[in-house]
Amino acid sequence: MTERETKTSTFRLYYQLTKPGVLSGNVITGVSGFLFGVTYFRKFDSILFLATIGGMTLVIAAACALNNVFDRDIDKVMARTKTRGVASGAVSVRGATIFACTLLVLGVAVLAVWSNWLVTTIGIVGFVTYVWLYGALSKRRSIHGTLVGSISGAMPILAGYCAVSGRIDAAAVLVFLMLFFWQFPEFYSIAIYRRKEYAKAGVPVMTVVKGVANTKVQIFIYTILYVISTVLLTPFGYTGWVYFVAMLLLGLWWLKIGLGAFKVPEGPESDAWARKMFHFSLIVLLALSTALPLGPLLP
């Protein structure tokens, strides 16, 4: 392997520590929250936009990288994670930790200098919640790990909106709740068709502790809560009725898929339903991220 190939391989390993799939999803919601604030308040600051999204991206990447360090023992026994850099030994614990801390310092610095105190605080709280309260503690010890993790997962869209608004208002609460509730159907669906892996790794997710049937009920309840939180923006005066109708129809479609859970027995059919529910959750997130900034502009 040439020196250039070695450098490329090393770069790829460290880049994968940031969990690009997770990172891109959080960046999309952060951008959506920011643009929602822009269209509602009718103001756009390019420096603020770049600082907020850039700073939050660095902080989230740092959290994901450090999570690789804490989860390396779990990752080694799960099929989908055993090839991760730290778990496989391709990246040292020291190297991953230094990398994560560097990203964190840079991210917080960018937010502190070019955004506002509220966004900086949200970024730090999100980091601590994901890395320590979720990754190092609740994920391993409690069935409520998903709840704690969902708090950090809802921070990017909140930070994006608050960068423009500079305050916590009804819209801030609602955009936070949207992403908070959305994560339960999304993750619990994964927990259904990956339950054997979680059980093998000793992670007390809902399907392992309470069973698949109970998890399906939880998925349906949280899907309802998600739909309610998305449409409430309109009665509160933040979006037009076109947004309301679009989000309601999409939400009802998701609920219809959710109802299908109670028609299939536990086993391969249930796993197939869970995969369908998970994939549709990604469509829902993309649709929400697109519709949210347009909401204040449409009738």
One Martini backbone bead per residue (centre of mass of N, CA, C, O) as a GRO file, in nm:
protein
  299
    1MET     BB    1   0.095   0.037   0.024
    2THR     BB    2   0.072   0.351  -0.013
    3GLU     BB    3   0.084   0.652   0.136
    4ARG     BB    4  -0.181   0.755   0.014
    5GLU     BB    5  -0.353   0.504   0.083
    6THR     BB    6  -0.310   0.523   0.388
    7LYS     BB    7  -0.439   0.803   0.429
    8THR     BB    8  -0.714   0.729   0.311
    9SER     BB    9  -0.779   0.500   0.508
   10THR     BB   10  -0.760   0.671   0.767
   11PHE     BB   11  -0.974   0.876   0.694
   12ARG     BB   12  -1.205   0.670   0.665
   13LEU     BB   13  -1.202   0.566   0.956
   14TYR     BB   14  -1.260   0.843   1.096
   15TYR     BB   15  -1.515   0.911   0.941
   16GLN     BB   16  -1.680   0.659   1.044
   17LEU     BB   17  -1.694   0.754   1.346
   18THR     BB   18  -1.930   0.975   1.271
   19LYS     BB   19  -2.166   0.847   1.143
   20PRO     BB   20  -2.287   0.952   0.856
   21GLY     BB   21  -2.588   0.879   0.875
   22VAL     BB   22  -2.649   1.025   1.140
   23LEU     BB   23  -2.526   1.299   1.065
   24SER     BB   24  -2.704   1.369   0.817
   25GLY     BB   25  -2.977   1.364   0.964
   26ASN     BB   26  -2.905   1.597   1.163
   27VAL     BB   27  -2.841   1.811   0.952
   28ILE     BB   28  -3.115   1.820   0.814
   29THR     BB   29  -3.276   1.909   1.069
   30GLY     BB   30  -3.112   2.164   1.125
   31VAL     BB   31  -3.176   2.306   0.859
   32SER     BB   32  -3.483   2.298   0.887
   33GLY     BB   33  -3.500   2.467   1.147
   34PHE     BB   34  -3.366   2.718   1.035
   35LEU     BB   35  -3.558   2.766   0.785
   36PHE     BB   36  -3.809   2.794   0.953
   37GLY     BB   37  -3.716   3.051   1.096
   38VAL     BB   38  -3.675   3.218   0.840
   39THR     BB   39  -3.975   3.204   0.726
   40TYR     BB   40  -4.110   3.319   0.983
   41PHE     BB   41  -3.908   3.582   1.039
   42ARG     BB   42  -3.773   3.697   0.778
   43LYS     BB   43  -3.458   3.587   0.820
   44PHE     BB   44  -3.105   3.601   0.698
   45ASP     BB   45  -2.787   3.452   0.810
   46SER     BB   46  -2.507   3.321   0.680
   47ILE     BB   47  -2.317   3.301   0.924
   48LEU     BB   48  -2.516   3.164   1.115
   49PHE     BB   49  -2.565   2.917   0.942
   50LEU     BB   50  -2.273   2.809   0.922
   51ALA     BB   51  -2.220   2.796   1.228
   52THR     BB   52  -2.452   2.615   1.317
   53ILE     BB   53  -2.405   2.373   1.125
   54GLY     BB   54  -2.103   2.337   1.164
   55GLY     BB   55  -2.095   2.315   1.475
   56MET     BB   56  -2.301   2.082   1.505
   57THR     BB   57  -2.150   1.877   1.332
   58LEU     BB   58  -1.900   1.858   1.514
   59VAL     BB   59  -2.045   1.771   1.775
   60ILE     BB   60  -2.181   1.517   1.662
   61ALA     BB   61  -1.923   1.380   1.564
   62ALA     BB   62  -1.798   1.362   1.846
   63ALA     BB   63  -2.017   1.186   1.975
   64CYS     BB   64  -1.990   0.946   1.779
   65ALA     BB   65  -1.690   0.887   1.826
   66LEU     BB   66  -1.712   0.839   2.137
   67ASN     BB   67  -1.921   0.609   2.116
   68ASN     BB   68  -1.718   0.402   1.999
   69VAL     BB   69  -1.566   0.373   2.266
   70PHE     BB   70  -1.800   0.284   2.463
   71ASP     BB   71  -1.917   0.052   2.237
   72ARG     BB   72  -1.697  -0.168   2.167
   73ASP     BB   73  -1.811  -0.423   2.312
   74ILE     BB   74  -2.085  -0.429   2.165
   75ASP     BB   75  -1.990  -0.412   1.865
   76LYS     BB   76  -1.839  -0.694   1.855
   77VAL     BB   77  -2.140  -0.866   1.875
   78MET     BB   78  -2.245  -0.704   1.624
   79ALA     BB   79  -2.290  -0.727   1.292
   80ARG     BB   80  -2.330  -0.405   1.218
   81THR     BB   81  -2.055  -0.314   1.423
   82LYS     BB   82  -1.780  -0.492   1.415
   83THR     BB   83  -1.631  -0.291   1.186
   84ARG     BB   84  -1.563  -0.079   1.353
   85GLY     BB   85  -1.280   0.078   1.429
   86VAL     BB   86  -1.259   0.017   1.739
   87ALA     BB   87  -1.377  -0.273   1.750
   88SER     BB   88  -1.153  -0.385   1.534
   89GLY     BB   89  -0.870  -0.203   1.585
   90ALA     BB   90  -0.807   0.023   1.362
   91VAL     BB   91  -0.872   0.210   1.610
   92SER     BB   92  -0.778   0.372   1.869
   93VAL     BB   93  -0.882   0.496   2.162
   94ARG     BB   94  -0.697   0.742   2.164
   95GLY     BB   95  -0.753   0.842   1.876
   96ALA     BB   96  -1.063   0.874   1.904
   97THR     BB   97  -1.058   1.070   2.145
   98ILE     BB   98  -0.896   1.299   2.019
   99PHE     BB   99  -1.081   1.342   1.779
  100ALA     BB  100  -1.338   1.412   1.943
  101CYS     BB  101  -1.224   1.651   2.108
  102THR     BB  102  -1.152   1.828   1.867
  103LEU     BB  103  -1.436   1.855   1.752
  104LEU     BB  104  -1.566   1.977   2.004
  105VAL     BB  105  -1.398   2.234   2.033
  106LEU     BB  106  -1.460   2.346   1.754
  107GLY     BB  107  -1.771   2.348   1.772
  108VAL     BB  108  -1.805   2.528   2.026
  109ALA     BB  109  -1.646   2.768   1.918
  110VAL     BB  110  -1.827   2.834   1.679
  111LEU     BB  111  -2.088   2.877   1.842
  112ALA     BB  112  -1.981   3.093   2.046
  113VAL     BB  113  -1.888   3.310   1.825
  114TRP     BB  114  -2.138   3.284   1.578
  115SER     BB  115  -2.382   3.255   1.748
  116ASN     BB  116  -2.543   3.153   2.046
  117TRP     BB  117  -2.601   3.063   2.368
  118LEU     BB  118  -2.835   2.865   2.309
  119VAL     BB  119  -2.696   2.685   2.096
  120THR     BB  120  -2.452   2.608   2.267
  121THR     BB  121  -2.614   2.471   2.491
  122ILE     BB  122  -2.753   2.259   2.315
  123GLY     BB  123  -2.495   2.123   2.216
  124ILE     BB  124  -2.387   2.034   2.494
  125VAL     BB  125  -2.634   1.878   2.593
  126GLY     BB  126  -2.640   1.678   2.358
  127PHE     BB  127  -2.364   1.554   2.408
  128VAL     BB  128  -2.400   1.456   2.701
  129THR     BB  129  -2.652   1.286   2.654
  130TYR     BB  130  -2.532   1.087   2.442
  131VAL     BB  131  -2.261   0.994   2.575
  132TRP     BB  132  -2.351   0.954   2.886
  133LEU     BB  133  -2.660   0.915   2.942
  134TYR     BB  134  -2.670   0.704   2.711
  135GLY     BB  135  -2.406   0.543   2.629
  136ALA     BB  136  -2.282   0.495   2.935
  137LEU     BB  137  -2.572   0.429   3.077
  138SER     BB  138  -2.881   0.368   2.979
  139LYS     BB  139  -2.825   0.161   2.750
  140ARG     BB  140  -2.712  -0.061   2.969
  141ARG     BB  141  -2.948  -0.024   3.224
  142SER     BB  142  -3.207   0.066   3.044
  143ILE     BB  143  -3.517   0.081   2.878
  144HIS     BB  144  -3.480   0.418   2.858
  145GLY     BB  145  -3.257   0.482   2.644
  146THR     BB  146  -3.427   0.594   2.409
  147LEU     BB  147  -3.525   0.846   2.551
  148VAL     BB  148  -3.249   0.977   2.594
  149GLY     BB  149  -3.155   0.965   2.293
  150SER     BB  150  -3.397   1.145   2.184
  151ILE     BB  151  -3.304   1.410   2.300
  152SER     BB  152  -3.045   1.442   2.130
  153GLY     BB  153  -3.190   1.398   1.846
  154ALA     BB  154  -3.362   1.686   1.888
  155MET     BB  155  -3.144   1.921   1.893
  156PRO     BB  156  -3.083   2.023   1.600
  157ILE     BB  157  -3.364   2.149   1.533
  158LEU     BB  158  -3.360   2.337   1.776
  159ALA     BB  159  -3.101   2.491   1.708
  160GLY     BB  160  -3.187   2.599   1.434
  161TYR     BB  161  -3.425   2.767   1.534
  162CYS     BB  162  -3.279   2.926   1.775
  163ALA     BB  163  -3.079   3.083   1.601
  164VAL     BB  164  -3.311   3.273   1.495
  165SER     BB  165  -3.495   3.334   1.752
  166GLY     BB  166  -3.348   3.325   2.051
  167ARG     BB  167  -3.574   3.112   2.162
  168ILE     BB  168  -3.824   2.966   2.371
  169ASP     BB  169  -4.104   2.831   2.215
  170ALA     BB  170  -4.358   2.666   2.078
  171ALA     BB  171  -4.194   2.578   1.827
  172ALA     BB  172  -3.955   2.459   1.977
  173VAL     BB  173  -4.113   2.239   2.123
  174LEU     BB  174  -4.235   2.101   1.868
  175VAL     BB  175  -3.975   2.028   1.711
  176PHE     BB  176  -3.867   1.855   1.935
  177LEU     BB  177  -4.106   1.651   1.955
  178MET     BB  178  -4.098   1.538   1.676
  179LEU     BB  179  -3.813   1.402   1.703
  180PHE     BB  180  -3.864   1.251   1.960
  181PHE     BB  181  -4.106   1.071   1.862
  182TRP     BB  182  -3.986   0.956   1.594
  183GLN     BB  183  -3.757   0.765   1.724
  184PHE     BB  184  -3.928   0.529   1.829
  185PRO     BB  185  -4.028   0.390   1.569
  186GLU     BB  186  -3.751   0.372   1.443
  187PHE     BB  187  -3.597   0.206   1.668
  188TYR     BB  188  -3.806  -0.017   1.742
  189SER     BB  189  -3.792  -0.148   1.465
  190ILE     BB  190  -3.502  -0.237   1.486
  191ALA     BB  191  -3.543  -0.397   1.759
  192ILE     BB  192  -3.700  -0.624   1.623
  193TYR     BB  193  -3.493  -0.725   1.382
  194ARG     BB  194  -3.241  -0.699   1.622
  195ARG     BB  195  -3.292  -0.852   1.899
  196LYS     BB  196  -3.071  -1.075   1.907
  197GLU     BB  197  -2.830  -0.880   1.915
  198TYR     BB  198  -2.907  -0.728   2.173
  199ALA     BB  199  -2.915  -0.975   2.355
  200LYS     BB  200  -2.618  -1.063   2.309
  201ALA     BB  201  -2.512  -0.765   2.414
  202GLY     BB  202  -2.699  -0.668   2.665
  203VAL     BB  203  -2.932  -0.482   2.558
  204PRO     BB  204  -3.222  -0.314   2.710
  205VAL     BB  205  -3.445  -0.329   2.508
  206MET     BB  206  -3.774  -0.352   2.456
  207THR     BB  207  -3.777  -0.637   2.313
  208VAL     BB  208  -3.609  -0.784   2.537
  209VAL     BB  209  -3.787  -0.705   2.796
  210LYS     BB  210  -4.109  -0.683   2.672
  211GLY     BB  211  -4.133  -0.737   2.378
  212VAL     BB  212  -4.289  -0.716   2.073
  213ALA     BB  213  -4.585  -0.648   2.139
  214ASN     BB  214  -4.523  -0.400   2.318
  215THR     BB  215  -4.360  -0.243   2.103
  216LYS     BB  216  -4.591  -0.200   1.901
  217VAL     BB  217  -4.755  -0.017   2.086
  218GLN     BB  218  -4.537   0.201   2.119
  219ILE     BB  219  -4.518   0.276   1.823
  220PHE     BB  220  -4.811   0.373   1.789
  221ILE     BB  221  -4.814   0.593   2.005
  222TYR     BB  222  -4.568   0.763   1.893
  223THR     BB  223  -4.695   0.817   1.619
  224ILE     BB  224  -4.928   0.986   1.722
  225LEU     BB  225  -4.753   1.203   1.863
  226TYR     BB  226  -4.613   1.296   1.611
  227VAL     BB  227  -4.856   1.393   1.450
  228ILE     BB  228  -4.953   1.603   1.652
  229SER     BB  229  -4.693   1.780   1.661
  230THR     BB  230  -4.695   1.866   1.358
  231VAL     BB  231  -4.994   2.003   1.343
  232LEU     BB  232  -4.972   2.226   1.577
  233LEU     BB  233  -4.840   2.463   1.424
  234THR     BB  234  -5.099   2.581   1.299
  235PRO     BB  235  -5.275   2.669   1.550
  236PHE     BB  236  -5.014   2.851   1.645
  237GLY     BB  237  -4.922   3.014   1.362
  238TYR     BB  238  -4.660   2.889   1.187
  239THR     BB  239  -4.856   2.758   0.972
  240GLY     BB  240  -5.021   2.642   0.718
  241TRP     BB  241  -5.272   2.429   0.583
  242VAL     BB  242  -5.100   2.270   0.386
  243TYR     BB  243  -4.916   2.150   0.594
  244PHE     BB  244  -5.129   2.013   0.766
  245VAL     BB  245  -5.239   1.817   0.550
  246ALA     BB  246  -4.974   1.680   0.469
  247MET     BB  247  -4.897   1.574   0.757
  248LEU     BB  248  -5.157   1.420   0.811
  249LEU     BB  249  -5.148   1.220   0.573
  250LEU     BB  250  -4.871   1.101   0.636
  251GLY     BB  251  -4.941   1.012   0.925
  252LEU     BB  252  -5.175   0.819   0.850
  253TRP     BB  253  -5.001   0.631   0.682
  254TRP     BB  254  -4.814   0.547   0.912
  255LEU     BB  255  -5.044   0.435   1.091
  256LYS     BB  256  -5.130   0.214   0.897
  257ILE     BB  257  -4.867   0.060   0.915
  258GLY     BB  258  -4.878   0.024   1.224
  259LEU     BB  259  -5.139  -0.155   1.228
  260GLY     BB  260  -5.005  -0.404   1.086
  261ALA     BB  261  -4.872  -0.532   1.340
  262PHE     BB  262  -5.156  -0.674   1.446
  263LYS     BB  263  -5.159  -0.890   1.179
  264VAL     BB  264  -4.883  -1.013   1.272
  265PRO     BB  265  -4.674  -1.242   1.357
  266GLU     BB  266  -4.424  -1.354   1.525
  267GLY     BB  267  -4.140  -1.302   1.317
  268PRO     BB  268  -4.076  -1.266   0.991
  269GLU     BB  269  -4.327  -1.082   0.947
  270SER     BB  270  -4.256  -0.880   1.168
  271ASP     BB  271  -3.982  -0.799   1.054
  272ALA     BB  272  -4.089  -0.692   0.785
  273TRP     BB  273  -4.261  -0.472   0.907
  274ALA     BB  274  -4.032  -0.321   1.057
  275ARG     BB  275  -3.876  -0.244   0.801
  276LYS     BB  276  -4.103  -0.077   0.681
  277MET     BB  277  -4.128   0.124   0.915
  278PHE     BB  278  -3.840   0.229   0.899
  279HIS     BB  279  -3.832   0.328   0.602
  280PHE     BB  280  -4.072   0.525   0.639
  281SER     BB  281  -3.939   0.708   0.851
  282LEU     BB  282  -3.742   0.839   0.645
  283ILE     BB  283  -3.959   0.969   0.472
  284VAL     BB  284  -4.082   1.139   0.694
  285LEU     BB  285  -3.830   1.306   0.760
  286LEU     BB  286  -3.790   1.429   0.479
  287ALA     BB  287  -4.069   1.560   0.458
  288LEU     BB  288  -4.047   1.739   0.707
  289SER     BB  289  -3.781   1.890   0.627
  290THR     BB  290  -3.929   2.018   0.377
  291ALA     BB  291  -4.206   2.138   0.496
  292LEU     BB  292  -4.126   2.326   0.729
  293PRO     BB  293  -4.006   2.576   0.566
  294LEU     BB  294  -4.286   2.603   0.396
  295GLY     BB  295  -4.520   2.651   0.595
  296PRO     BB  296  -4.515   2.980   0.623
  297LEU     BB  297  -4.563   3.024   0.296
  298LEU     BB  298  -4.823   2.875   0.304
  299PRO     BB  299  -5.174   2.868   0.332
   0.00000   0.00000   0.00000
